[in-house]
Amino acid sequence: MFRQTSLVVRSDLMALNYIEDWFRQFCQRNGSGLFWLKGQEYPLELALVEGFSNAVRHAHHELPKETQIKIDVSLWDDRIEIRIWDQGKPFDPNSLEEPKPGTLRLGGYGWFLLRRLADRVEYERCRTGGNCLLIVKYGLARSRMLEESSVAPN
């Protein structure tokens, strides 16, 4: 099974409700036979909101609201992929310092939140210009396999 949808919106946080509804409807229409997706819809929606918000607030902060952001969602039997395409300046997520446990600061949690909500998060500059944030969540069997492979025996 493979399903895909795309959405293009203005660079405006007012689009968030529309984006959330669009994503929920896609999952409801196409994920009915995928039991692993049912428990992941809300965390994925949160990741989508965070990724879009970051594109608007950071990548597009100096660009007009008419600047477009494209969102692609692809669903297979074993995974879902969300791609958020922006037109802003690139950034290096490896340059971000992870917040220390027990400390509070204003902002700076988005990238780390994304990495905890998804199994794979990548951000890269495209050859044709613009940037792509990739958010991937695998089905339960694949997620367990990834967890087990990341725990090395001593």
C-alpha positions in Angstrom: 0.0 0.0 0.0 1.2 3.5 -0.8 -0.7 6.7 -0.4 0.5 10.2 -0.8 -0.8 13.7 -0.5 0.6 17.3 -0.8 -0.4 20.6 0.5 1.0 24.1 -0.3 0.2 26.9 2.2 1.4 30.4 2.8 4.1 31.0 5.4 1.6 31.9 8.1 1.0 30.3 11.5 -2.8 30.9 10.9 -2.6 27.9 8.6 -1.9 25.5 11.4 -5.6 24.5 12.1 -6.1 23.8 8.4 -2.8 21.7 8.2 -3.8 19.7 11.3 -7.3 18.9 9.8 -5.7 18.0 6.5 -3.3 15.6 8.1 -5.9 14.0 10.4 -8.2 13.4 7.4 -5.4 11.9 5.4 -4.6 9.5 8.2 -8.3 8.6 8.8 -8.9 7.9 5.1 -5.7 5.9 4.4 -4.6 4.4 7.7 -7.6 2.4 8.7 -5.9 -1.0 8.2 -2.6 0.1 9.8 -3.0 -0.6 13.5 0.4 0.9 14.3 -0.6 4.2 13.0 -3.5 4.7 15.3 -1.4 5.5 18.3 1.0 7.6 16.3 -1.4 10.1 14.8 -1.2 12.7 17.6 2.6 12.6 18.0 3.0 12.9 14.2 0.6 15.8 14.1 2.6 17.4 16.8 5.8 16.8 14.8 4.2 18.3 11.7 3.0 21.4 13.7 6.5 21.8 15.2 8.2 21.5 11.8 5.9 23.9 10.1 6.1 26.4 12.9 9.9 26.3 12.8 9.8 26.9 9.0 7.5 30.0 9.5 9.2 31.4 12.6 12.9 30.7 11.7 13.4 29.9 8.0 10.9 32.4 6.7 11.1 35.0 9.4 12.4 37.6 6.9 10.2 36.5 4.0 6.7 37.6 3.1 3.7 35.6 4.3 3.0 34.8 0.7 6.1 32.6 0.6 5.0 29.1 0.1 5.7 26.1 2.2 5.0 22.6 0.7 4.1 19.6 2.8 4.2 16.1 1.5 2.9 13.1 3.4 3.6 9.5 2.2 2.2 6.4 3.8 3.3 2.8 3.3 2.3 -0.3 5.2 5.4 0.0 7.4 6.1 3.8 7.7 4.9 7.3 7.3 7.0 10.2 6.0 6.4 13.9 6.3 8.4 16.3 4.2 8.2 20.1 4.9 9.8 22.2 2.1 10.7 25.8 2.9 12.5 28.6 1.0 14.5 30.1 3.9 18.2 30.1 4.7 19.5 26.7 5.8 20.6 26.0 9.3 22.8 23.2 10.8 20.8 21.3 13.4 24.0 19.8 14.7 25.0 23.3 15.9 22.1 23.3 18.4 22.9 22.6 22.0 20.6 20.1 23.6 18.7 21.6 26.6 20.0 20.2 29.9 17.5 18.3 32.0 15.9 20.4 34.7 16.7 23.7 33.0 14.3 26.1 31.4 15.0 28.4 28.6 13.0 30.4 26.1 12.8 28.4 22.8 15.3 25.9 21.5 13.3 22.7 22.2 11.8 22.1 18.7 14.5 20.1 17.1 14.9 17.9 20.2 11.1 17.4 20.4 11.0 16.3 16.7 13.8 13.7 17.3 11.8 12.2 20.2 8.5 12.1 18.3 9.9 10.4 15.2 12.2 7.6 14.4 14.2 9.6 11.9 14.5 13.3 11.4 16.7 14.9 8.7 17.1 18.5 7.5 19.0 19.3 4.4 19.5 21.9 1.8 18.2 21.0 -1.7 20.3 21.3 -4.8 17.6 23.4 -6.4 17.4 25.7 -3.4 15.2 25.6 -0.3 15.3 23.2 2.5 13.5 19.9 3.3 12.7 18.6 6.8 12.0 14.9 6.7 10.1 13.3 9.6 9.7 9.5 9.5 7.8 7.1 11.8 8.1 3.4 11.3 5.5 0.7 12.1 5.9 -1.1 15.4 7.9 -4.0 14.1 10.5 -1.7 12.4 10.6 0.6 15.4 11.3 -2.2 17.8 14.1 -3.5 15.4 15.7 0.0 15.4 15.5 0.2 19.2 17.1 -3.2 19.6 19.9 -2.4 17.1 20.7 0.9 19.0 21.3 -1.0 22.3 24.6 -2.7 22.0 25.5 -5.4 24.4 28.6 -4.8 26.7 
